[in-house]
Amino acid sequence: MFTAMRSRRHFLMESSLMMLAMMSASSCQLRQKTGIGKEHNALSAWHNSLWLPNWRMQKSLASALKALDGQCVTTLSPFWYEVDDTGTLRAKPGSDELAIPDRATIAALHKRGASVMPTLTTTLLPDNFIRLFAERAGQKRLAEAIRQEVLINGYDGIDLDLENIALTTEVSTAKKVREIYTDLCRCIASELNAVNKTLSITVMARWSSRYEVWRSKLIPAVYDYEALSGIASVLRVMAYDQHAPNTPPGPIAGFRWVESICDWTRRNVCSVDRVEIGIPLYGRDWGGGTVKSVLWDNMVQLRDMYPQSDVIYSDTEREITFAYTDKEGSAHQVWYSNSQSVTDRLALIQSYGFRGAALWAASYESPDLWEKIGAVSSGVMPGK
């Protein structure tokens, strides 16, 4: 009798989960067939988002306020939370004497009409992620903790950015992660939807349906674009890091590479008006046996130190690049995404009908960026 009742409860639970998955798929198919949401594709209806690094909060906040005042972004995502190695939700360390969460920051952003959706990251690798979240109980625990944190602090939602779960070269592991992560996202979305809050999901760039190993260590196919875009209100695609510390020098997000991502994404999501394409506001410097991140201030310093180097805006890659030889005689190559790089990508994103852009990150940008994005967002393209 007890066994029969337990089996029946198990059957009902599995049936409910299957029903939710079917409803999500049906909703996705409906949006694909009817084109629901196409009215949001106008530039005037763009919804750009901006991430705020927790390790430089004061500079990030100042940048974010300028972006809001220029009507360049609508959503702010400070890097404030993480899932630790026990699967527990934790606040990240603060910086610049700001505690996390910081209510003054939340109030300042809300006052300017922004949606505040903190980003949740993790250092969990695939095996531990599978161990902690394969069962419904672990998923439910995290989802309930997220809902509670969102409500207590008055957030508009949460942004999931679990990147380390893609750190595998084993296809079998990637497939397990993909299934479990999709279920976890569905569980979190259910908790947030119940209290009228929003879920965005940040994913690595994809340009293929295959389980390909990228940069010798990642399988981006752990992110099921079609399923996740049906679950989340927003899918943020990190269309950058094409070239990174473990690759030869090259553009951070080459224009043709970004085009391939946009093309594949458009064909593999529920609706384009749920998608934001990531744009880098940074660069990298390869040379002397190291690879360093380059922000605008670093670019200015390098140009002052090596004024003889010609700075070129690549018409093909749509990024700045230049070469120099340091004082030790080591050759360097720099690639950087400047304001022209950003506006070129905004125009590309608009041509695909996506919701907008996701910008990484506040305080990394060139001084003229917000003015130029404001012109694009208002429907006035730069130079016209």
VENDADA-V54081 format. One record per helix or strand. SS is the DSSP state (helix for helix, strand for strand). FROM is the first residue (numbers start at 1). LEN is the number of residues. If there is no record, write none. Layout:
ss:from:len
SS:FROM:LEN
SS:FROM:LEN
This chain:
ss:from:len
helix:2:33
helix:38:4
helix:43:3
strand:49:4
helix:54:16
strand:75:9
strand:89:3
strand:95:1
strand:98:1
helix:103:9
strand:115:2
strand:119:4
helix:126:8
helix:136:18
strand:157:4
helix:164:3
helix:171:23
strand:198:7
strand:214:1
strand:218:1
helix:220:3
helix:225:7
strand:234:5
helix:255:13
helix:272:3
strand:275:6
strand:283:5
strand:290:5
helix:296:10
strand:312:2
strand:320:6
strand:331:6
helix:339:13
strand:356:5
helix:369:9
